[in-house]
Amino acid sequence: MSFDFFLPCPRGLEAALAAELAEIATRHLNGAPFTAGAQVPGGVHFRGGWAAGMAANLHSRIASRVLLKIAHRPYRSEQDIYALALEQRWEQWFSAHETLRVDVTAIKSPLRSLEFTTLRVKDAICDRLREVSGARPSIDTSAPDVRVFAFLTATDCTLYLDTSGEPLFKRGWRLDKGAAPLRENLAAGILRLTGWTAGTPLYDPMCGSGTFLAEAAQVALNIAPGAERRFGFEKLKQYDARTWQTLKAAALDAKHAARASRADLQIFGSDISGDMLIKARANFERAGLPATSLKQVDARNMTPPSSEPGILVANPPYGERIEVRGRNARGELREPRESREDDSFRRAQEEAPDSEFFKSLGDALKQRFTGWHAFILTSDRKLPGQLRLRESTKTPLFNGALECRLFRFDLIAGSVRQRPANDTPAD
């Protein structure tokens, strides 16, 4: 039996996710049904069997969730949405004994209150289960057994059953993080956009808690991102335990082999903050990764970590004076300020970047990294002018709600064109 799935992802990574899904189908489904679907802003559709949905949860590095499509129909009022939800056979998926959460998102919906719409969907599901079983499920908004999503356009409502549970970017290994944390699935998507492949030198000179490096190491070692976590589909009646155990056993075998591996991954990181490097090492250990080369270095003083050119990738901290990150006013090392991502985004827009830092960073790239390809994610569209480098490409991406650009700089000897500091790239 085949189902329709939708996988949301960070905006800008739809094509990367579609390519990843095709690879998952080839490597892990052994001919099980899988049909690629349309790419739409913010996600990718596909059709496949229950095994395909489980494999996508286990192996996708880029998706945020794996949503199972339950129903789709035009609507004009909240009552239409209630009726649609009431008609669905929720009892074939879960019982009244499981706790429930309902979320509603909308684009250009004419409805006045999404909160009221959410309540109507919840009521419909509870009414349906009470009708068929005599009991209503309890609501749990923090750690529910079952999550239902409703997505509204201006004219249509689609109901989805979440098969992931916690968002897929929560791999389970990152407990320590710094300011402006980069979600794991965005980091994995950026690595794919850079064209990096295992064995090619990879260097993050502002690695923070090590997200880029950990994601790259898992790719190089063939470690499934979901190997050590639980998923929402395990609470559903359609859960195919035998198929899941086969998929998970293969993933755990690969992870155990990776732990014993002594391969030189050619993955390097540095940061000005010794405290952040301690966090990164702890994260790598929790992820079951081998020791990664990390050094405490100011990015302005960075040098290539390998004799062979490779890929440099960086996500400069948002809203902080980068050259003194990790130090207090007296120059002493301090713990970086912890903050929610939304707060980081707000500060990024309020505080101007340090032009002197970026000028020195650009000089380091031009003078020492000939032959490398540098990729820098930032919300500041003036970054190439700050670096005095001409970008080769710029790719729009969203880090949560913050619109960013992934700038690529090809550092080729004799052809790195400088840009005046006040030259702002057109968008």
N, C-alpha and C positions, 0 to 999 in steps of 0.2 A: 504494500500500500504506500502511495506517495502523498506527501503533504507539501503545502506552500509555506516557505519560510522567508522571513525578512531579517537581514542583519544590519542594524544601524552601525555607523562608524563615524569617526571625526570627519567633518566636512573637508573635502579636498583629497580624501583617500579612497574614494569609491572604486576607481580603476585598480588601485593596488589591492584592495580587498577582493575584487572579482578575480584577479590573477591568482591570489592566494587560495581562494576557494577551489579553483580549477586544479591547483597543485594538491590540495587536500583530497579531492576526489580521486585523483590519479594514484596517490601514494597510500591511502588508508582505507578506501572503500571496496577494493577488490571486486570491481564491477557492479557494486550496488547502485541502484537508480540515483542519478544526479543529473539535473538539467539546469544550466546557468540561466539566470533571468536578467531582468533589466537593471541597469544602474540608474539610480535616482539620487538627487541631492540628499546626502546624509545616509546613504545605505545601498544595499544590493539585495535583490530578490534571487531565490533559487528554489527549485522543486526537487524533492528527493524523499527517500525512505527515512524511517526513524533513525537508522544508523547514520545517515548523512547529517541529521541534526545533532546527534551526539558527537560525531567526529568534528563538526564545525565548532562546537563548544570546547572540545578538548584541544584542538590544534590551531584555531585561528588566533593570530597575534594582533590582528587589526580590528576585528569586530568588537563592538561594545556589548552586544547581546545577540542571542539567537531567538527570534520571535516566531512562533507558530501561528499562521493565519487561521482564524476560526470562522469569521464571517465578514461580509462586505456588502453595504447597501446604501443608497441615497437616504438622506434625512432632511427634515425641515424643522424639527423641534426636538426637545429633550425626550418627549414621549415616544418619538420614532426610534430614538436610540435605546430607550428602555425596552421597547417591544422587540427590537433586534436582539438585545442581550437575553431577554426572557425566552426567546425561541430556541436558543442554543442548548445542546445536550451537554451541559457542563458536567453532569454526573458520569459521563464516560471518561472524563479526565481526572476528576478529583471528587472527594466526598465532603460532606459537611463537617467532618472531623479535622480537616486541614484548615489552617488559618489563611486569611485572604487579604490581599492589598490590591487596590485598583488605582491606576494612574491614567490621566487623560492629557493628551497634548493636541494642539490644534494649529492650523495655518489658515488664516482668513475665515475662521468659522463665524457665522452670524450669531451664534449663541452668546448670551450675555454673561453667563457664569460657568466656567469650567468646573468650579467646585460643586455646583449643583448637578452638572452633568456627571461628574464622578460619582456623586451620591446615587444618581438614578441607575448607573451601570451596576454599582454595588448592590442596590436594592433588587435589581432584576436577577442577578446571579443568586442572591440569597433566597429570593422568592421561588426561583426555579428549583433549587435544592430542597427547600422546605416542601414544595409540592410533591417531589418524587420520593423524598426520604423522611419527611417529617421533622427535619432539623435544619438550622441555619448555621453557616460557618461563622466563626469569630473573626473579627478584623484585627490585624496586627500590622501596623505601618512600619515597624522597624525591622523585624525578622520574620516575614510571613513564609508559610510553606508554599503558597501559590501566589503568583502575580499575574494580573490581567491588565493589558494595556489597550486603550482605545485611542485611535488616531483620527482626527477630524480634519477634513479639508473644507472648502466652502460649501460643498454639496454632498460629500460621502463620509461614511463612518466605517472604519475597519477595526475589528476586534482581534486582538492577538493574545495568545497565552505564552508567557515567558518560560523558556526552557533553561535559562541560565542561572537564575537566582541572583546572587551578587553580580555586579557588572564584570565583564570578562577582563577588563584591565586590572582588576584586583587579583593578581597572580598568587598572593599569599606569602610572598617573600619580602616585600618592602614594608618594613615597620618604621624605619628611620628615613626621613626625607627633610629637605630644607625648604627655604622660601621658593615660591613659584615652581612647585613640583610639576614635572612633565608626566602626563599619564603614560602608562606603559604601552598602550596600543597606539598612541600617537608616535611615540619613539620608534616602535617597530615599523610603523608605516613610513616614517621618515627614512629609516635605514633602507627600506626597499626602494624609496624614491632616489636615494643617492646612487643606487646601482652596486652598493657594496656586496661582496660575496665572501664567504669564509675563506680565510687564508690571505686575504688582502689586508694590509695594515690599516687599522682603524684607531683614530686618536680623538679623544674628547678633552680639550684643555681646560674646560670649566665643568668637570663631570659631576660636581655636587654629590648627591647620594648614589650616583652610578647607574641611572636608568638606561641610558644609551648602551653602556658597556654590558650590563646584565642582559639586556635584550639581544645584543649581538652575540654574546657568549652562548646563549640558549639556542640561537640559530645555528651557530657553528657546531655545537655539540648535539644537535637534533633533539633538544629537550622540549617536549610539548609544554606550552605555557600553562595548561590546565591540569598537569599531571598530579598535583598535590592538593587540589581543591575539590569541593563538592559543587553539585549543580542542581538547579531547580527541577530538571526532568526526573531526578531520582525520587521525587515525591509524587509523581503522576502515575495514574493507573496504567498508562501505555508504556511505562518504563520497561525496556527490554534488558533485564539484568544480565542475561548470558552474553548478548552482543556487547554490552557496555564493559563487562569484565574482560572480554577479549581485547577490545580497544585499549582499555586502561592498562592491562598487563603489558601490552607491547610498548606503551609509552613509559611505564615504570622501568621496564628492562632497558630501554634506551637511556633513561636518566641514570640508572645504576652504572651502566657502561661509561657514561660521561664522567661520573664521579671518579672512576678508576683511570680515566684518560690522562695522559701526560703530554698531550698535544700542545704545541706552541700556537696559541690562538692568534697571535699578532694583534691583540687588543690592548690598548693603552689608555690611561687616563691621568689627569692631573687637576689640581685645584689649589687655590691660594689658601684654603682653609683646611688645616689639619683635622679639625673636628668633623668636617664633611667627609674626609677620606676615611675616618674611623667608621662613620655611618655606612659608607659605601662598602667597606670590607665586611661589615656585619651583614649587610644585605646580600652580598655575594655568597657568604657562608650559608645563610638561610636558604638561598636558592640552589644550593648544592653545586656551586660553580668552583672550578679550580682557582687558585690565587691569580689575580690579575695585576699587571704592573701599574702601580699608582704612585705618583710623586707629588710632593707639595711644591708647587711652582706658580708664581704669578704668570698669568697668560701672556703678559707682555714680554716675558723672558723665556717663553717656551721655545723648544728646539725639537726637530723631528725625532720621534722615538725609535725610528727604524731607518736603515740605509735605503730601503726601497720606498718610493713614494706611495701614498695610499689615499685614504679618505679621512678628512678632518670634519668632525661634526660637533656643533656646539649650540647650546640653548642658554645664552647669557641670562643671569638672574634678573627678573623683572623688578624694577623699582628700587634697586639698591645701587650704591656707588660701588661698582664692581671691583675697582682696584683696591678697595679696603674691605672687601667682604671677608668676614671672619675675624676682623680686628676691631677693637674699640677705639675711642678717641686717643688713647695713649699708645696705640699700636700693638696692644696685647691681643692674643687670640681670644675670641669669644664664641659662644654658641650662636649660630645663625638664627634669626627670628623665625619661629614657626608661624605659619599662617595658612588660612584656607586659600584655595586657588582663587576664589572670587576676590578676596582681599588683595592678592598679588596682582590680579588683573587691574583692579582699581588703582593701585599704586603705580603700576606701569604707565597708565595713562596720565597720571598726575605729575610724575617726576620725569624730568628730561634726562636723556642718557648722558653719560660722561664723555664728552667729545674727545678729551685728551686721552682717555683710556682707549677708545676705539681707534684713534689715530695711531697710537703706539701698537695696538693689536694688528692693524693693517700693515704697519711697517714690518712687524715680525713675520707676517704671512708672506709679504713680498720678498723679504731678504733671506728667509730661511727655509721656506717650504716650496721651492721650485719643483714642479712636477706633480704636486698634490692637487686634489680637488677639495675645496672647503665648502661646507654647507652650514649656514647659520640661520637659526629660527629666531625671529624677532617680531615684535609688534610695531617696531619703528621702521617706517618705510624709507627713512633717510639713512639707514645703515650704510649702504654703499658709499654715500658721500662722506660719512663719518670715517669709514675705513680708507677712503680715497682709492677705492677699487671699483672696477666696472664689473657688474654681475653678468654672468653668462645666461642665467635663467632666474626667474622668481616665480614661486609656486604659492598661490593662496592656500592657507590652511587655517583651521580653527583649533586653538588650544582651549577647550571648554567654550566659553562665550567670547573669548578674545580673538579677533581676527589678526592673523599673523601672515608673514611671508617667509618662505624658505628660500633664501638667496644662495645661489651657487656661484662660486668664484673659481675659475680655472687658472691655477698659478703656473703658467707656462713661461719659461725663461724668455725674456726679450719681448713678450707680448702682453704682459700685464699692464693694461692701460690705466693710468691714474685718473682720478676724477677730482675736480675741485671740491673742497669741503662743503661749499654751498650749492653744489649741483644735486638737485633732488630728482630721483628717478620718477619717470611718469608711470602712472598705473592705469 
